[in-house]
Amino acid sequence: MADDRSSKRLGRGLAALIGEMDQPESATEPVVREDRAVPIELVSPNPNNPRRAFSQTEIDELASSLREHGLIQPIVVRTARGRDGYEIVAGERRWRAAQRAGLLDIPVIIRDVDDKAALELAIVENVQRADLNPIEEAAGYQQLIDEHGYTQADLGDVIGKSRSHVANTLRLLKLPQDVQALVADGSLSSGHARCLVTAADPMALARRIVEEGLSVRQAEALAQVPAGDKAANGGKAKPDKDADTLSLEKALSDATGYRVAISHGAKGGEVRIRYRSLEQLDDLCRLLQRQ
């Protein structure tokens, strides 16, 4: 029941994060204390904040505004564990800008929440503000799954997104680190990146997408072509499979998160699933054993 109430509270949006929420349903509900000002040196960032990238230009612009008007919206914090002071739950960008602006005291809302709820709130706030890049969003989801036993359906309920959105976002973590970096800095869109999960050479195709400005549909078609199977004229793919087979390969690839190749003839055929590491093989075995 407590988890159900937590999901409902999170669904109310940013108002809950800044304390504009209904009275607790019971004495076990997280306590929200009144807005108060605390010395900025007593506030520290949360090491589990899913957001890792902060634009220095945006922080400088916000700092300039804070020097003029002060910090209007309180930062959401919780009491730090094992030391004096507070740990940020939501609002690290504002805290960084307040430091840059030279503010001595900042307004805070203190919430009594555990690690699980703190991570939930941080992800919800950043997703609703569109502050996370796709890789940070995926890493935050994975952390909730690994550390707190969430299912993809649970995550969808908490953040107000569909289960398919959660699943597609998590697939980005299967990409090589160099491709993830292109997604994180905005060079590749999430749609393009999801095509690369099943590509034979994700980084090579990623470079081609960026250099040639390929559409997602074009990237999807190229991702289905085995490595080295290119025509000499401009590196275009050979149309060696019918549309139905390619469509089925894509459907199976999307369902498993791995590159699937199908070959068939008059006497039968075979399905091949490509993996790039022993870790991926282990994940694949677990996936197949659950069926």
PAKERO-149406 format. One line per field, with one value per residue (C-alpha): residue number from 0; residue in one letter; x, y, z. Coordinates in nm, 2 decimals, always signed. Example, Ala and Ser with C-alpha at 12.3 -4.5 7.8 and 13.67 -1.06 7.14 Angstrom:
// residues 2
n <- c(0,1)
res <- c(a,s)
X <- c(+1.23,+1.37)
Y <- c(-0.45,-0.11)
Z <- c(+0.78,+0.71)
// end
This chain:
// residues 291
n <- c(0,1,2,3,4,5,6,7,8,9,10,11,12,13,14,15,16,17,18,19,20,21,22,23,24,25,26,27,28,29,30,31,32,33,34,35,36,37,38,39,40,41,42,43,44,45,46,47,48,49,50,51,52,53,54,55,56,57,58,59,60,61,62,63,64,65,66,67,68,69,70,71,72,73,74,75,76,77,78,79,80,81,82,83,84,85,86,87,88,89,90,91,92,93,94,95,96,97,98,99,100,101,102,103,104,105,106,107,108,109,110,111,112,113,114,115,116,117,118,119,120,121,122,123,124,125,126,127,128,129,130,131,132,133,134,135,136,137,138,139,140,141,142,143,144,145,146,147,148,149,150,151,152,153,154,155,156,157,158,159,160,161,162,163,164,165,166,167,168,169,170,171,172,173,174,175,176,177,178,179,180,181,182,183,184,185,186,187,188,189,190,191,192,193,194,195,196,197,198,199,200,201,202,203,204,205,206,207,208,209,210,211,212,213,214,215,216,217,218,219,220,221,222,223,224,225,226,227,228,229,230,231,232,233,234,235,236,237,238,239,240,241,242,243,244,245,246,247,248,249,250,251,252,253,254,255,256,257,258,259,260,261,262,263,264,265,266,267,268,269,270,271,272,273,274,275,276,277,278,279,280,281,282,283,284,285,286,287,288,289,290)
res <- c(m,a,d,d,r,s,s,k,r,l,g,r,g,l,a,a,l,i,g,e,m,d,q,p,e,s,a,t,e,p,v,v,r,e,d,r,a,v,p,i,e,l,v,s,p,n,p,n,n,p,r,r,a,f,s,q,t,e,i,d,e,l,a,s,s,l,r,e,h,g,l,i,q,p,i,v,v,r,t,a,r,g,r,d,g,y,e,i,v,a,g,e,r,r,w,r,a,a,q,r,a,g,l,l,d,i,p,v,i,i,r,d,v,d,d,k,a,a,l,e,l,a,i,v,e,n,v,q,r,a,d,l,n,p,i,e,e,a,a,g,y,q,q,l,i,d,e,h,g,y,t,q,a,d,l,g,d,v,i,g,k,s,r,s,h,v,a,n,t,l,r,l,l,k,l,p,q,d,v,q,a,l,v,a,d,g,s,l,s,s,g,h,a,r,c,l,v,t,a,a,d,p,m,a,l,a,r,r,i,v,e,e,g,l,s,v,r,q,a,e,a,l,a,q,v,p,a,g,d,k,a,a,n,g,g,k,a,k,p,d,k,d,a,d,t,l,s,l,e,k,a,l,s,d,a,t,g,y,r,v,a,i,s,h,g,a,k,g,g,e,v,r,i,r,y,r,s,l,e,q,l,d,d,l,c,r,l,l,q,r,q)
X <- c(+0.00,+0.28,+0.43,+0.09,+0.06,+0.41,+0.33,+0.02,+0.20,+0.47,+0.21,+0.09,+0.39,+0.63,+0.38,+0.45,+0.82,+0.80,+0.56,+0.23,+0.06,-0.22,-0.19,-0.03,-0.27,-0.12,+0.16,+0.39,+0.38,+0.70,+0.70,+0.73,+0.87,+0.81,+1.01,+1.32,+1.65,+1.98,+2.34,+2.44,+2.75,+2.53,+2.37,+2.55,+2.46,+2.31,+2.57,+2.28,+2.13,+2.05,+2.14,+2.52,+2.55,+2.50,+2.54,+2.78,+2.62,+2.27,+2.41,+2.59,+2.26,+2.06,+2.33,+2.29,+1.92,+1.97,+2.20,+1.92,+1.61,+1.74,+1.63,+1.25,+1.18,+1.31,+1.55,+1.41,+1.65,+1.66,+1.87,+2.22,+2.30,+2.59,+2.68,+2.54,+2.37,+2.13,+2.15,+1.97,+1.67,+1.57,+1.72,+2.10,+2.11,+1.96,+2.21,+2.50,+2.38,+2.33,+2.69,+2.80,+2.59,+2.75,+2.43,+2.50,+2.16,+1.91,+1.54,+1.49,+1.20,+1.31,+1.16,+1.20,+1.26,+1.47,+1.71,+1.44,+1.20,+1.48,+1.58,+1.22,+1.17,+1.49,+1.40,+1.04,+1.15,+1.41,+1.19,+0.90,+1.14,+1.31,+1.64,+1.78,+1.95,+1.83,+2.13,+2.09,+1.73,+1.80,+2.07,+1.83,+1.57,+1.82,+1.93,+1.57,+1.55,+1.88,+1.87,+1.50,+1.34,+1.13,+0.97,+0.93,+0.56,+0.63,+0.86,+0.60,+0.34,+0.59,+0.71,+0.38,+0.52,+0.43,+0.60,+0.72,+0.89,+1.07,+1.18,+1.30,+1.49,+1.66,+1.77,+2.01,+2.23,+2.31,+2.50,+2.88,+3.00,+3.12,+2.77,+2.61,+2.83,+2.68,+2.33,+2.42,+2.55,+2.26,+2.45,+2.22,+1.85,+1.69,+1.51,+1.84,+2.01,+1.76,+1.82,+2.19,+2.13,+2.09,+2.35,+2.65,+2.88,+2.69,+2.97,+3.03,+2.66,+2.63,+2.90,+2.72,+2.39,+2.56,+2.76,+2.49,+2.19,+2.01,+1.65,+1.54,+1.38,+1.71,+1.90,+1.66,+1.72,+2.09,+2.10,+1.95,+2.24,+2.52,+2.87,+3.05,+2.73,+2.75,+2.73,+3.03,+2.83,+2.82,+2.80,+2.43,+2.29,+2.21,+1.84,+1.89,+1.59,+1.22,+1.03,+0.84,+1.16,+1.32,+1.00,+1.01,+1.38,+1.31,+1.01,+1.22,+1.52,+1.29,+1.14,+1.48,+1.71,+1.96,+2.03,+1.82,+1.89,+1.65,+1.74,+1.50,+1.45,+1.24,+1.36,+1.35,+1.58,+1.75,+1.73,+2.05,+2.08,+2.40,+2.56,+2.89,+3.00,+2.96,+2.75,+2.51,+2.50,+2.42,+2.13,+2.01,+2.00,+1.80,+1.56,+1.50,+1.47,+1.18,+0.98)
Y <- c(+0.00,+0.24,+0.19,+0.26,+0.58,+0.68,+0.63,+0.84,+1.12,+1.12,+1.14,+1.48,+1.64,+1.92,+2.06,+1.77,+1.83,+2.19,+2.10,+2.21,+1.88,+1.73,+1.64,+1.30,+1.00,+0.85,+0.90,+0.68,+0.92,+1.12,+1.45,+1.78,+2.06,+2.43,+2.63,+2.76,+2.93,+2.75,+2.83,+2.72,+2.54,+2.30,+2.17,+1.91,+1.73,+1.38,+1.13,+0.93,+1.22,+1.08,+1.41,+1.43,+1.69,+2.06,+2.34,+2.60,+2.86,+2.79,+2.80,+3.13,+3.28,+3.15,+3.28,+3.63,+3.61,+3.49,+3.79,+4.02,+3.84,+3.57,+3.21,+3.20,+2.83,+2.63,+2.34,+2.01,+1.84,+1.57,+1.54,+1.41,+1.07,+1.05,+1.41,+1.76,+1.94,+1.84,+1.64,+1.76,+1.56,+1.80,+2.13,+2.07,+2.31,+2.59,+2.51,+2.53,+2.86,+2.99,+2.91,+3.08,+3.39,+3.40,+3.35,+3.28,+3.13,+2.94,+2.84,+2.47,+2.22,+1.94,+1.60,+1.29,+1.03,+0.72,+0.65,+0.49,+0.78,+1.03,+0.87,+0.85,+1.22,+1.32,+1.12,+1.25,+1.61,+1.59,+1.39,+1.64,+1.93,+1.75,+1.81,+1.46,+1.34,+1.00,+0.82,+0.98,+0.89,+0.53,+0.50,+0.64,+0.38,+0.10,+0.21,+0.19,-0.16,-0.28,-0.13,-0.12,-0.40,-0.20,-0.35,-0.16,-0.14,+0.01,+0.27,+0.37,+0.43,+0.64,+0.87,+0.88,+0.72,+0.40,+0.07,+0.08,+0.42,+0.27,-0.04,+0.16,+0.40,+0.11,-0.04,+0.26,+0.12,-0.17,+0.06,+0.10,+0.38,+0.59,+0.57,+0.66,+0.97,+1.09,+1.04,+1.22,+1.53,+1.54,+1.44,+1.14,+1.13,+0.85,+0.72,+0.69,+0.53,+0.26,+0.15,+0.10,-0.15,-0.43,-0.30,-0.51,-0.20,+0.06,+0.33,+0.31,+0.35,+0.63,+0.82,+0.77,+0.90,+1.21,+1.28,+1.21,+1.33,+1.00,+0.96,+0.71,+0.50,+0.49,+0.41,+0.12,-0.03,-0.01,-0.16,-0.48,-0.53,-0.76,-0.61,-0.60,-0.66,-0.33,-0.25,-0.07,+0.23,+0.46,+0.18,+0.12,-0.20,-0.50,-0.58,-0.95,-1.01,-0.96,-0.69,-0.95,-1.11,-0.77,-0.67,-0.99,-0.94,-0.59,-0.71,-0.98,-0.74,-0.48,-0.75,-0.89,-0.59,-0.80,-0.81,-1.10,-1.24,-1.48,-1.70,-1.95,-2.17,-2.45,-2.70,-2.46,-2.20,-2.06,-1.76,-1.61,-1.37,-1.16,-1.06,-0.87,-0.98,-1.25,-1.01,-0.98,-1.35,-1.39,-1.14,-1.32,-1.65,-1.51,-1.36,-1.68,-1.89,-1.66,-1.74)
Z <- c(+0.00,+0.08,-0.27,-0.43,-0.23,-0.34,-0.70,-0.67,-0.50,-0.76,-1.03,-0.90,-1.06,-0.95,-0.70,-0.47,-0.50,-0.36,-0.08,-0.24,-0.17,+0.03,+0.39,+0.45,+0.45,+0.76,+1.02,+0.80,+0.51,+0.44,+0.63,+0.45,+0.67,+0.61,+0.37,+0.55,+0.47,+0.54,+0.48,+0.13,+0.26,+0.46,+0.13,-0.08,-0.40,-0.41,-0.55,-0.70,-0.89,-1.24,-1.40,-1.47,-1.74,-1.65,-1.91,-1.77,-2.00,-1.85,-1.49,-1.56,-1.70,-1.40,-1.16,-1.31,-1.25,-0.89,-0.82,-0.92,-0.78,-0.54,-0.54,-0.56,-0.58,-0.29,-0.34,-0.21,+0.03,+0.29,+0.61,+0.53,+0.66,+0.91,+0.90,+0.96,+0.67,+0.39,+0.07,-0.25,-0.37,-0.65,-0.76,-0.81,-1.10,-0.89,-0.61,-0.85,-0.98,-0.63,-0.55,-0.87,-0.77,-0.43,-0.22,+0.14,+0.23,+0.01,+0.07,+0.11,+0.16,+0.38,+0.30,+0.52,+0.24,+0.20,-0.09,-0.30,-0.28,-0.32,-0.65,-0.76,-0.70,-0.87,-1.18,-1.19,-1.15,-1.43,-1.67,-1.62,-1.68,-1.97,-1.80,-1.84,-2.16,-2.28,-2.14,-1.80,-1.80,-1.89,-1.62,-1.36,-1.46,-1.45,-1.10,-0.97,-1.13,-0.99,-0.64,-0.56,-0.76,-0.99,-1.30,-1.62,-1.56,-1.21,-1.36,-1.62,-1.34,-1.14,-1.42,-1.61,-1.92,-2.11,-2.05,-2.41,-2.35,-2.04,-2.24,-2.54,-2.31,-2.13,-2.46,-2.51,-2.23,-2.46,-2.69,-2.68,-2.46,-2.76,-2.92,-2.58,-2.57,-2.90,-2.77,-2.44,-2.62,-2.87,-3.18,-3.21,-3.13,-2.92,-3.23,-3.43,-3.13,-3.08,-3.44,-3.35,-3.07,-3.33,-3.58,-3.66,-3.62,-3.41,-3.41,-3.78,-3.85,-3.59,-3.77,-4.10,-3.95,-3.82,-4.14,-4.39,-4.19,-4.23,-4.12,-3.86,-4.14,-4.34,-4.02,-3.95,-4.29,-4.27,-3.92,-4.06,-4.31,-4.19,-4.16,-4.49,-4.70,-4.88,-5.25,-5.40,-5.52,-5.22,-4.96,-5.01,-4.88,-5.10,-5.11,-5.05,-4.83,-4.89,-4.70,-4.48,-4.36,-4.28,-4.10,-3.89,-3.81,-3.69,-3.48,-3.31,-3.26,-3.10,-2.87,-2.76,-2.78,-2.99,-3.36,-3.51,-3.86,-4.03,-4.33,-4.48,-4.78,-4.92,-4.65,-4.35,-4.22,-3.91,-3.67,-3.55,-3.25,-3.23,-2.91,-2.85,-2.51,-2.25,-2.04,-2.33,-2.38,-2.01,-2.04,-2.35,-2.18,-1.89,-2.14,-2.32,-2.00,-1.89,-2.19)
// end
